[in-house]
Amino acid sequence: MRVGAIDCGTNSIRLLIAETETTEEGFVLTDLERRMKIVRLGKGVDATGWLAKESLERTFAAAREYADLLREYGVEQVRFAATSATRDAGNRQIFIDGIREILGVEPEVITGREEAELSFAGAVSSVGNTEEMTLVIDLGGGSTEFVLGNKDGLVAARSVDIGCVRMTERHISSDPANVTQVARVIADTDRAIATASASVDLSAARRVVGVAGTVTTVAAHAMGLDSYDPEKIDRAEIAIKDISRTAADMVAMASADRATLPYMHEGRVDVIPAGSVVWARIVERISALTGGAVTSAIASEKDILDGLALSVAERASR
């Protein structure tokens, strides 16, 4: 069966079209098409509480392109999930109605808990699921999910309101960012980690897996890649010291210099300093909370999008 999944976040809208196969371990996905467009749906939402008209128009334009692809591939089942920006927006019904009209599917404004569970399912489909406690961290544009679990299932999850777009809009106002601005991003991140820790025992983690564009871009920089290569990035294990070094590099560089990096998507140039600081701070704190048991983090190209596609296959099989 061919399934489609669309993940519409604060910064990007992404499409996965995949063929599903049933095995003894469950469903396996074979990618047919993977697309991403930076539409910045959540631009200004942290301050205004509303989705801007221009942001909606960019998102609807991308959705029309995806609708054409879904028809072209003859996709039988589609699931559309909207996350942080849409959860926060007072005018989200305009977005929901527009997507329904374009795609013919009901967009789901999923909760932080649902987002966390789908991200975990997607990540472990790539890195594997074992007896050791794995902490999956989905660092998005508006929110970040902390999800702890192993092969026996999910133990705990928490979504907090920090992300590369939200932190940039709140705190980064110069190019490059200054020390005071970075300190404010770190302070917000520390508060979010404390909130997550109240629900998720971060000290129990023995493996950390990071997903989404900030994490994979940081991995590309740490690895010194000469292009954005998903095959090299997926499952790459990056030392925490190298993640911290990358964050310092991104903060120190002007946007014009970041734009020349061969693996940098143009839609991430302005938000990667704040995003990389958030990512570095999270893994540094986890390392400390685990008494140094965690010294690296795995980057995964599989994430909530893959979790959505797997959930479509599971629903269809019932």
C-alpha positions as CSV (number, residue, x, y, z in Angstrom):
1,M,0.0,0.0,0.0
2,R,1.2,3.5,-0.8
3,V,0.8,6.0,2.1
4,G,1.3,9.7,2.5
5,A,2.4,11.7,5.5
6,I,2.6,15.5,5.8
7,D,4.2,17.2,8.8
8,C,3.4,20.9,9.1
9,G,5.5,22.6,11.7
10,T,6.5,26.1,12.7
11,N,9.3,26.3,10.1
12,S,8.7,23.7,7.4
13,I,6.1,21.6,5.8
14,R,7.3,18.1,4.7
15,L,5.9,15.3,2.7
16,L,6.7,11.6,2.7
17,I,5.2,9.2,0.1
18,A,6.2,5.6,0.9
19,E,5.4,2.0,0.1
20,T,4.6,-0.1,3.1
21,E,5.6,-3.7,3.7
22,T,4.6,-6.0,6.5
23,T,7.4,-8.0,8.3
24,E,7.6,-10.0,11.5
25,E,8.8,-6.9,13.3
26,G,6.0,-4.7,11.9
27,F,5.7,-2.3,9.0
28,V,8.7,-1.2,7.0
29,L,8.6,1.9,4.8
30,T,10.3,2.3,1.4
31,D,10.6,6.0,0.4
32,L,9.2,7.0,-2.9
33,E,9.3,10.7,-2.4
34,R,10.5,13.0,0.4
35,R,10.0,16.8,0.1
36,M,10.5,19.8,2.4
37,K,9.7,23.4,2.0
38,I,10.5,26.1,4.5
39,V,7.2,28.1,4.7
40,R,7.7,29.6,8.3
41,L,4.0,29.1,9.1
42,G,4.8,30.1,12.7
43,K,6.4,33.4,11.9
44,G,5.3,35.8,14.6
45,V,3.0,33.4,16.3
46,D,4.9,33.5,19.6
47,A,4.3,37.3,19.8
48,T,0.9,37.6,18.2
49,G,-0.9,34.3,18.7
50,W,-2.0,34.4,15.1
51,L,-0.9,32.8,11.8
52,A,0.0,35.6,9.4
53,K,-1.7,35.8,6.0
54,E,1.6,35.6,4.1
55,S,2.6,32.5,6.1
56,L,-0.7,30.8,5.3
57,E,-0.3,31.6,1.6
58,R,3.2,30.0,1.5
59,T,1.9,26.9,3.3
60,F,-1.2,26.5,1.0
61,A,1.0,26.9,-2.1
62,A,3.3,24.1,-0.8
63,A,0.2,21.9,0.0
64,R,-1.0,22.3,-3.5
65,E,2.3,21.0,-4.8
66,Y,2.1,18.0,-2.4
67,A,-1.5,17.3,-3.5
68,D,-0.3,17.0,-7.1
69,L,2.4,14.5,-6.0
70,L,0.0,12.4,-3.9
71,R,-2.3,12.1,-7.0
72,E,0.6,11.3,-9.2
73,Y,1.7,8.4,-7.0
74,G,-1.8,7.1,-6.5
75,V,-1.5,7.4,-2.7
76,E,-4.4,5.5,-1.0
77,Q,-4.1,6.9,2.6
78,V,-2.8,10.2,3.9
79,R,-2.3,11.7,7.3
80,F,-1.6,15.4,7.8
81,A,-0.3,16.6,11.2
82,A,0.1,20.2,12.3
83,T,2.2,20.9,15.4
84,S,3.4,23.8,17.6
85,A,2.5,26.9,15.5
86,T,-1.0,25.7,14.7
87,R,-1.6,24.6,18.4
88,D,-0.7,28.2,19.5
89,A,-2.7,30.1,16.8
90,G,-6.1,31.7,17.5
91,N,-7.0,31.6,13.8
92,R,-6.0,28.0,13.2
93,Q,-9.5,27.2,11.8
94,I,-8.5,29.2,8.6
95,F,-5.5,26.9,8.2
96,I,-7.6,23.7,8.9
97,D,-10.2,24.7,6.4
98,G,-7.7,25.6,3.7
99,I,-5.8,22.4,4.0
100,R,-9.0,20.3,3.9
101,E,-10.0,22.1,0.7
102,I,-6.6,21.6,-1.0
103,L,-5.8,18.0,0.1
104,G,-9.2,16.5,0.8
105,V,-8.0,15.2,4.2
106,E,-8.7,16.5,7.7
107,P,-5.6,18.1,9.2
108,E,-4.9,16.9,12.7
109,V,-3.7,19.5,15.2
110,I,-1.8,17.0,17.3
111,T,-0.9,17.4,21.0
112,G,2.7,17.7,22.2
113,R,2.3,14.1,23.6
114,E,1.2,12.8,20.2
115,E,4.0,14.6,18.5
116,A,6.5,13.0,20.9
117,E,5.1,9.5,20.4
118,L,5.3,9.8,16.6
119,S,8.8,11.3,16.7
120,F,9.9,8.3,18.9
121,A,8.4,5.8,16.5
122,G,10.0,7.4,13.5
123,A,13.5,7.8,15.1
124,V,13.7,4.2,16.3
125,S,12.6,2.9,12.9
126,S,16.1,4.1,11.8
127,V,18.4,3.7,14.8
128,G,16.7,0.5,16.2
129,N,15.0,0.0,19.5
130,T,16.8,-1.9,22.3
131,E,16.6,-2.6,26.0
132,E,18.7,0.5,26.9
133,M,16.8,3.6,27.6
134,T,16.7,5.9,24.5
135,L,15.9,9.6,24.8
136,V,14.5,11.0,21.5
137,I,14.6,14.7,21.2
138,D,12.7,16.4,18.4
139,L,13.9,20.0,18.2
140,G,11.4,21.8,16.0
141,G,10.7,25.4,15.2
142,G,8.3,26.2,18.0
143,S,8.5,23.2,20.4
144,T,10.9,20.5,21.5
145,E,9.8,17.0,22.5
146,F,11.6,14.8,25.0
147,V,10.6,11.2,24.7
148,L,12.1,8.3,26.8
149,G,11.5,4.7,26.0
150,N,13.0,1.3,24.9
151,K,11.8,-1.8,23.2
152,D,9.2,-2.4,25.9
153,G,7.5,0.9,25.0
154,L,7.3,4.6,25.9
155,V,8.1,5.5,29.5
156,A,7.5,9.2,29.5
157,A,7.2,12.2,27.2
158,R,7.0,16.0,27.4
159,S,6.7,18.8,24.9
160,V,8.1,22.2,25.8
161,D,7.9,25.6,24.0
162,I,11.4,26.1,22.8
163,G,12.5,25.8,19.2
164,C,14.7,27.4,16.6
165,V,12.1,29.9,15.3
166,R,10.6,30.7,18.7
167,M,14.0,31.4,20.3
168,T,15.2,33.4,17.4
169,E,12.1,35.6,17.4
170,R,12.3,36.1,21.2
171,H,16.0,36.7,21.6
172,I,18.1,37.1,18.5
173,S,18.0,40.6,17.2
174,S,21.5,41.2,15.8
175,D,23.7,39.6,13.2
176,P,25.7,37.9,14.5
177,A,24.0,37.3,17.9
178,N,25.7,38.9,20.9
179,V,26.5,37.3,24.3
180,T,23.4,38.7,26.0
181,Q,21.1,37.3,23.4
182,V,22.7,33.8,23.6
183,A,22.5,33.9,27.4
184,R,18.7,34.5,27.1
185,V,18.3,31.5,24.8
186,I,20.3,29.4,27.3
187,A,18.2,30.6,30.2
188,D,14.9,29.7,28.3
189,T,16.4,26.3,27.4
190,D,17.4,25.6,31.0
191,R,13.8,26.4,32.2
192,A,12.4,24.1,29.5
193,I,14.8,21.3,30.5
194,A,13.7,21.7,34.1
195,T,10.0,21.5,33.0
196,A,10.7,18.4,30.9
197,S,12.6,16.8,33.8
198,A,9.5,17.0,35.9
199,S,7.9,14.4,33.6
200,V,10.8,12.6,32.0
201,D,13.7,11.1,33.9
202,L,16.5,12.5,31.8
203,S,19.1,10.9,34.0
204,A,17.8,7.4,32.9
205,A,18.9,8.0,29.3
206,R,21.7,5.9,28.0
207,R,21.3,6.8,24.3
208,V,20.3,10.2,22.9
209,V,18.8,10.5,19.4
210,G,18.1,13.9,17.9
211,V,15.7,14.6,15.0
212,A,14.7,17.5,12.8
213,G,16.6,20.1,10.7
214,T,18.5,21.8,13.5
215,V,20.0,18.5,14.7
216,T,20.9,17.2,11.2
217,T,22.4,20.5,10.1
218,V,24.5,20.6,13.3
219,A,25.6,17.1,12.5
220,A,26.6,18.1,8.9
221,H,28.7,20.9,10.2
222,A,30.3,18.8,12.9
223,M,31.2,16.1,10.3
224,G,32.6,18.7,7.9
225,L,30.4,17.6,5.0
226,D,30.7,19.3,1.6
227,S,27.0,18.9,0.9
228,Y,23.8,18.0,2.8
229,D,24.0,14.2,2.5
230,P,21.1,12.4,4.3
231,E,22.8,9.0,4.0
232,K,25.9,10.2,5.9
233,I,23.9,12.2,8.4
234,D,21.4,9.4,9.3
235,R,22.6,7.5,12.4
236,A,25.8,9.6,12.7
237,E,27.0,9.7,16.3
238,I,28.3,13.2,17.2
239,A,30.3,13.9,20.3
240,I,28.7,16.4,22.6
241,K,31.9,18.5,22.5
242,D,31.5,18.7,18.7
243,I,27.9,19.8,19.1
244,S,28.9,22.5,21.5
245,R,31.7,23.6,19.1
246,T,29.2,23.8,16.2
247,A,26.9,25.9,18.3
248,A,29.7,28.4,19.0
249,D,30.6,28.5,15.3
250,M,27.0,29.2,14.2
251,V,26.6,32.0,16.8
252,A,29.9,33.6,15.8
253,M,29.2,33.6,12.0
254,A,27.2,36.3,10.3
255,S,24.2,35.2,8.3
256,A,25.9,35.9,5.0
257,D,28.7,33.4,6.0
258,R,26.3,30.8,7.2
259,A,24.5,31.0,3.9
260,T,27.6,29.9,2.1
261,L,27.9,26.6,4.0
262,P,27.3,23.8,1.5
263,Y,24.8,21.9,3.7
264,M,22.8,24.9,4.9
265,H,19.2,25.2,3.7
266,E,18.4,28.8,3.0
267,G,15.4,28.7,5.3
268,R,17.6,27.8,8.2
269,V,20.2,30.5,7.9
270,D,18.6,32.9,10.3
271,V,17.4,30.3,12.9
272,I,20.3,27.9,13.2
273,P,22.3,30.0,15.8
274,A,19.4,29.8,18.3
275,G,18.6,26.3,17.3
276,S,22.1,25.0,17.7
277,V,22.5,26.7,21.1
278,V,19.3,25.0,22.3
279,W,20.6,21.6,21.0
280,A,24.0,22.0,22.6
281,R,22.6,23.1,25.9
282,I,20.2,20.1,26.0
283,V,22.8,17.5,25.3
284,E,25.3,19.2,27.7
285,R,22.7,19.0,30.5
286,I,21.7,15.4,29.7
287,S,25.4,14.4,29.9
288,A,25.6,16.1,33.3
289,L,22.4,14.5,34.6
290,T,23.5,11.1,33.5
291,G,26.9,11.5,35.3
292,G,28.7,11.5,32.0
293,A,27.1,8.2,30.8
294,V,26.0,10.1,27.7
295,T,28.8,11.6,25.8
296,S,27.3,11.8,22.3
297,A,24.1,12.1,20.4
298,I,22.9,10.2,17.3
299,A,21.4,12.3,14.4
300,S,18.4,10.6,12.7
301,E,16.9,11.6,9.4
302,K,13.8,9.5,10.4
303,D,11.4,11.4,12.6
304,I,7.7,12.4,13.1
305,L,7.2,12.2,9.3
306,D,8.1,8.5,9.4
307,G,6.1,8.0,12.5
308,L,3.0,9.4,10.8
309,A,3.5,7.2,7.7
310,L,3.8,4.1,10.0
311,S,0.7,5.1,11.8
312,V,-1.2,5.3,8.5
313,A,-0.2,1.8,7.7
314,E,-1.2,0.5,11.1
315,R,-4.6,2.2,11.0
316,A,-5.3,0.8,7.5
317,S,-4.4,-2.8,8.7
318,R,-7.0,-2.8,11.5
